[in-house]
Amino acid sequence: MEKTLEDTALLLIDIQNDYFPGGRFELDGADAAAAQARAALDFFRERGLPVIHVRHESPQPGAPFFLPGTPGAELHPRVMPQPGEAVVLKHFPNSFRQTDLQERLRALGVKHLVVAGMMTLMCVDATVRAAGDLGYPVTVLPDACAARSLEFNGQAVPAPQVHAAFLAALGMGYAQLVPTAAFLAQHGR
């Protein structure tokens, strides 16, 4: 049975070239995550629902990736915005910090966010927590997000475990976690 998506927007966070094979900061599973993000994007476009793309640039000297004016900082071709779709430029992990994202959401009448993007452990996490703190119910599409391995105190943490840990934490109080196919099925596809 189809559930309504009235007042809902898709927020695509930092699906940018530097995160893909050959980029400056490759993530584990970026291609697979982008394919799922594209499925969600197509679904929202077909229904005329709002889509907001977020793009990160790192203007700080010595930044390792997302350098302004480089191909790596551009949105990935798989999720390229169409005319009329908003693109929010940010410089911090939290997509709301020093951007007009909140104002755009208000202007669109958005009350619920569906989130896909990169990196699960940084910008997705920061944005979802901020959205929750601002009162937005959030649905995260876990298979439409990607992470990378980390190291802590001499211990390597593989990307799938990083991804799972951050999502599990978000699921405890900040977001509903729904795989992309299940989300699309719940809403009539």
N, C-alpha and C positions, 0 to 999 in steps of 0.2 A: 504494500500500500504506500502510495506517495505521500511523503510529509512535505509541508510547506517550507519554502526557503525564503519567504517574505522577510525583508529586513536583513538579509544575509549577504556578505561579500566574501569573495575569495582573495586571500592575501598571499601572494607569491613572494617569498623572501629570498633575495640574493641568489637566484639561479643564474649565476654568471660564469663566463668562460674560464676564469682562473681555477674553478673547482673541478673542471673536467680533465680527462686525459690530455696531457700536453700543457696544461695550465700551470701557474706558479704555486698552487696550493691544492693539489688534487685530493678529492674526497673518495672514500670507499663507496662504491655504488651510486655515483652521481648520475650516470646514464639511466640506470633503472629508476631512480627517484624522479628524474626529469620526465621520463615516460609517464609515470603515474601523475605527476603534476600536470602534464599536458592533457591527460584524460579528464582531470578535474577542470582544467581551463576550458576545454571544449564543451564540457557539460554546462558550465556557467555561461559561456558565450551563447550556446544554443538557446538558453532560457532568458537571455537578456539581463542577467544578473550582474551586479557590479564586480569588477575585477580590479585589484590594485597591485601593481608590481612595485617591489622595493629593490632598489639598486644601491649597493654600498660602494663608496670611494674612500680610499685611505690617503688623505692629503699630507699625513705626517711624513717628515723626512725619514728615509730608511724603511718605510713600510714594505713588507715582503710581497704583497699582492694587492689587487684592486687599485692599481695606480691610475690616477686620472689621465684620461686620454689614451689609455692602452686598450688593445683588443680584449685583454683578460678582464677588464672592468665592465665590459659590455654584457648585457643580458644574453643568455644562451639562445641560439636560433629556435630551439624547440618551444620556447615560451615567449617569443618576441611579442611585445604589445601591439595591439591593433589600434587604429585611430579611435580616440575617445576613451581608451583605457588609461587610467592614471599611472604615472611613474613617480614614486617618491624617492628622492635622493637622500641618503643618510650617511653619517660619518661615525656612528656609534652602533654597538650591537642592538640596542633597543630601537626599533623602528619608529617609536613615538618621540624619542629624544631629539629635540631641536629640529623637528620636521613638522609638516602640516598634515600628517596622517590623521590625527584626531579630528581636525577641522574637516578634512575630506569625508571621513566616516559620518560625521554629524550632518554634513550637507547632503549626503546620500541617504540619510535616515537609517544607517546600518546599526543594528543592535546585536548581531551575532557574526563571528568571524570563523571562516574555515581557512586553516593555515597549511601551507606546504612550503618547503624551502630548505635552505642550507645556511649554516651548519646547525644540525640538531643541538649541538653542545654549546652554541654561542648565540647567534642572532635569532634562531627560532626560539630557543629557551628564553632569552631576554625579552623578546617581543611578546610571547605568549604570557609570560608572567606580568608584564606591564599591562597588557590588554585585560587580563583577569583583575588586576588591581584597579583598573578604570571601570570595571563593571561589565565587561563584555563576556558573554558565554563564548567559549572557544572550542572548536573541534579541530584537532590536529590529525592530518592524514599521515600516519607514521611511515608508510612505504613511499611517500612522496617527499621524504626528507632524507638527508644524507649527513654522515659524520666522518670523522677520521680518527685514527689511533692517537692515544695520548700516552704520556709517561708521567708517573707521579712517584716520587721518592724511590727512584730506581726500578719501579715496577711498570712494565709495559701493559697498557690497557688496549686490547684490540678494538678496532672501530665498531664491530657489531655490539660489543659490550658497552662502549661509550654511548652509542645510539640508544640501546635498550635502557641503560641507567637514566639517561636524561629524560627519555619519554616516560619511564615509570614514575619518575619524580613529578613530571608535569601532570600525569594522570591521577596523582594523589590529591590534587586540589585546584589545578589551574585549567585543565582541559579534559574533554572527552577524546579518547583515542579511537579512531575508526579507520580501518584500512580503506583505501580509495574505492575498490570495487564494492565493498559493503556500503559505503556512504552513497555511491551512485545508485545502488539497488534500493536503498531506503528511500531515495527521493525520485524514483520512477524511471531509472534507466535499466 
